[in-house]
Amino acid sequence: MAIAAQGLADPRPTGKVTQRHLRKVIEQIGLIQIDSVNVLVRSQELPLFARLGAHPRTLIDEAAAAGALFEYWVHEASHVPTDHYHLYRWKMDREHRWGDVQRLKERRPEFLEEVLARVDMNGPSASGEFNARVGPKGTWWDWDDAKIALEHLFWSGKLTARRRPNDFARLYELTERWIPRSALDHPVPNEHDARKELLVLAAKHHGVATLGDLADYHRQKPLDARPLVEELVEDGRLLPVTVEGWAKPAYIHPDARRPRRVSARALLSPFDSLVFNRERTERVFGFHYRIEIYVPQPKRIYGYYVLPFLLGDELVGRFDLKSDRQSRTLLVQGAYAEPGVPDEVIVPELVEELRLMATWLGLEHIVVKPRGDLASSLASAIAGSA
C-alpha cells in the first residue's frame, strides 16, 4: 500500500515524458523535497526518475515557470503544487519566531520594507546581489541582513522563489508576479481546516500511516495533529486500522489502493518521500537508513550519497553513486545487498537501472569500485553486459 500510494507500483511511461506525467507524480506524492547536493544529480530530479525513468530534466523548472509548482517550507524546502497554495497561507500569516528576524526588526525597523521595495524595483533577485551600493546616499547593503530579510519575506509569502539553474541559488520575486492569480484568489481556510486537509493529503500519499507519519509529511507537530486526526476519523475521512508489528495505531484514506502485489524497481533519493521519514522506513521495510553526507569519511558505513534500491516490495540494497562528469562515468563507489537477498536477485535488475540512469544523465560508462559485498558480482555483470 505504501509503495502504490507513492506511485512506484505503476509502470513507467514508454513514450515521451511530458508535463502530464509530472502532474501525475505530483498528485501521487504531493511534494518533492529539494536538496542542493549535486554529487550524482540534484536530489529533486531523482523522484521523477524513480517513477518516470528517463525524462527531460527541465520538467520541474518548466512547471515552476508555468506556475504549476512553487517552492515553500513544507517537508523542508519543497516543490509543491500551486493548487495547494491556499493550504499554507495560515503558516505564512503566522509570526515568524526566528530570532534573527526579531533582532533585525529591532536594529533596522524599515529594512524588511526596503528589501521588498528593491525586489519590486529590480525583479527576480538573489541574496548575493544585495551587496551592491544603492540609493542616493550610497548605502552598502549587508548580505547577512539581506538574506535574513529575504528568507523572512519568503516564509511569510510576500516573496516567492525559484532556483537559478547555474548555481541553484534562490531567486526571490514578488509573489503576485509568479504565483497565478487563481491560487492567490482561492478561498483561504482557517488554520484548523487547512491542517486537516494536509493530514488527509498525507494519508493519500502514505497508503497506511501512524499519526506521527501523517504529521511528519508536511512537518506538523503530532500534538497539534492528534485532535485533527480524531476529527477526521469521526468525519469518515480517515479509517483507523491496525498493522501487525506496529506498536501504534494506523490510518488509511478510504480510497487507499490495496494491491495484492507490486513489482516496483527504483533507485531512491535519500530525500524521496517514500523513505525521507527514517523511522517509518525502518518500520515499514525493516531497512535502517541514515544519510552519511555529514559523517566524516572514516566513519561512514556505506558511503557519501547512498541510494536505497527498491525491488518488488522490498528495499534490497544500497548503493553509493556519483556522476564523474569529466570522464562521463557513473561511479558505483559502494554496493551493498541487504542480509539474505541473493546477488542473483539484485544484480540483473540493478544493472538495467544503472544503465538507464547513466543514459539519462548523459554518462557513457559505469565503473564499480571494489567496496561492498555486492561489488564483485555487480562489476562482473556490468562488464559482461557491455
Secondary structure as the mmCIF struct_conf table of DSSP 4:
data_model
#
loop_
_struct_conf.conf_type_id
_struct_conf.id
_struct_conf.beg_label_comp_id
_struct_conf.beg_label_asym_id
_struct_conf.beg_label_seq_id
_struct_conf.end_label_comp_id
_struct_conf.end_label_asym_id
_struct_conf.end_label_seq_id
HELX_RH_AL_P HELX_RH_AL_P1 ALA A 2 ALA A 5
TURN_TY1_P TURN_TY1_P1 GLN A 6 GLY A 7
BEND BEND1 ALA A 9 ASP A 10
HELX_LH_PP_P HELX_LH_PP_P1 PRO A 11 PRO A 13
BEND BEND2 THR A 14 GLY A 15
HELX_RH_AL_P HELX_RH_AL_P2 GLN A 19 ILE A 29
STRN STRN1 ILE A 32 GLN A 33
BEND BEND3 VAL A 39 VAL A 41
HELX_RH_3T_P HELX_RH_3T_P1 SER A 43 GLU A 45
HELX_RH_AL_P HELX_RH_AL_P3 LEU A 46 LEU A 52
BEND BEND4 ALA A 54 ALA A 54
TURN_TY1_P TURN_TY1_P2 ARG A 57 THR A 58
HELX_RH_AL_P HELX_RH_AL_P4 LEU A 59 ALA A 65
TURN_TY1_P TURN_TY1_P3 ALA A 66 GLY A 67
BEND BEND5 ALA A 68 ALA A 68
STRN STRN2 LEU A 69 TRP A 73
BEND BEND6 VAL A 74 GLU A 76
STRN STRN3 ALA A 77 PRO A 81
HELX_RH_3T_P HELX_RH_3T_P2 THR A 82 TYR A 88
HELX_RH_AL_P HELX_RH_AL_P5 ARG A 89 ASP A 93
BEND BEND7 ARG A 94 ARG A 94
HELX_LH_PP_P HELX_LH_PP_P2 GLU A 95 HIS A 96
HELX_RH_AL_P HELX_RH_AL_P6 GLY A 99 ARG A 107
TURN_TY1_P TURN_TY1_P4 PRO A 109 GLU A 110
HELX_RH_AL_P HELX_RH_AL_P7 PHE A 111 ASN A 122
BEND BEND8 PRO A 124 PRO A 124
STRN STRN4 SER A 125 SER A 125
HELX_RH_3T_P HELX_RH_3T_P3 SER A 127 ASN A 131
BEND BEND9 ALA A 132 ALA A 132
STRN STRN5 ARG A 133 VAL A 134
TURN_TY1_P TURN_TY1_P5 GLY A 135 GLY A 138
STRN STRN6 THR A 139 TRP A 140
HELX_LH_PP_P HELX_LH_PP_P3 TRP A 141 ASP A 142
HELX_RH_AL_P HELX_RH_AL_P8 TRP A 143 TRP A 155
TURN_TY1_P TURN_TY1_P6 SER A 156 GLY A 157
BEND BEND10 LYS A 158 LYS A 158
STRN STRN7 LEU A 159 ARG A 163
TURN_TY1_P TURN_TY1_P7 PRO A 165 ASP A 167
STRN STRN8 ARG A 170 LEU A 174
HELX_RH_AL_P HELX_RH_AL_P9 THR A 175 TRP A 178
BEND BEND11 ILE A 179 ILE A 179
HELX_RH_AL_P HELX_RH_AL_P10 ARG A 181 LEU A 184
TURN_TY1_P TURN_TY1_P8 ASP A 185 ASP A 185
BEND BEND12 HIS A 186 HIS A 186
HELX_LH_PP_P HELX_LH_PP_P4 PRO A 187 ASN A 190
HELX_RH_AL_P HELX_RH_AL_P11 GLU A 191 HIS A 206
BEND BEND13 GLY A 207 VAL A 208
STRN STRN9 ALA A 209 THR A 210
HELX_RH_AL_P HELX_RH_AL_P12 LEU A 211 TYR A 217
TURN_TY1_P TURN_TY1_P9 HIS A 218 ARG A 219
HELX_RH_AL_P HELX_RH_AL_P13 PRO A 222 ASP A 235
TURN_TY1_P TURN_TY1_P10 GLY A 236 GLY A 236
BEND BEND14 ARG A 237 LEU A 238
STRN STRN10 LEU A 239 VAL A 241
TURN_TY1_P TURN_TY1_P11 GLU A 244 GLY A 245
BEND BEND15 ALA A 247 LYS A 248
STRN STRN11 ALA A 250 ILE A 252
TURN_TY1_P TURN_TY1_P12 PRO A 254 ASP A 255
BEND BEND16 ARG A 260 ARG A 260
STRN STRN12 ALA A 264 LEU A 267
TURN_TY1_P TURN_TY1_P13 PRO A 270 PHE A 271
TURN_TY1_P TURN_TY1_P14 SER A 273 VAL A 275
BEND BEND17 PHE A 276 ASN A 277
HELX_RH_AL_P HELX_RH_AL_P14 ARG A 278 PHE A 285
TURN_TY1_P TURN_TY1_P15 ILE A 293 TYR A 294
BEND BEND18 VAL A 295 VAL A 295
HELX_RH_3T_P HELX_RH_3T_P4 GLN A 297 LYS A 299
BEND BEND19 ILE A 301 TYR A 302
BEND BEND20 TYR A 304 TYR A 305
STRN STRN13 VAL A 306 GLY A 312
TURN_TY1_P TURN_TY1_P16 ASP A 313 ASP A 313
STRN STRN14 GLU A 314 ASP A 324
TURN_TY1_P TURN_TY1_P17 ARG A 325 ARG A 328
STRN STRN15 THR A 329 ALA A 337
HELX_LH_PP_P HELX_LH_PP_P5 GLU A 338 GLU A 338
TURN_TY1_P TURN_TY1_P18 PRO A 339 GLY A 340
HELX_RH_AL_P HELX_RH_AL_P15 ASP A 343 TRP A 360
TURN_TY1_P TURN_TY1_P19 LEU A 361 GLY A 362
STRN STRN16 HIS A 365 VAL A 368
BEND BEND21 PRO A 370 PRO A 370
BEND BEND22 GLY A 372 GLY A 372
TURN_TY1_P TURN_TY1_P20 ASP A 373 LEU A 374
HELX_RH_AL_P HELX_RH_AL_P16 ALA A 375 GLY A 384
TURN_TY1_P TURN_TY1_P21 SER A 385 SER A 385
#
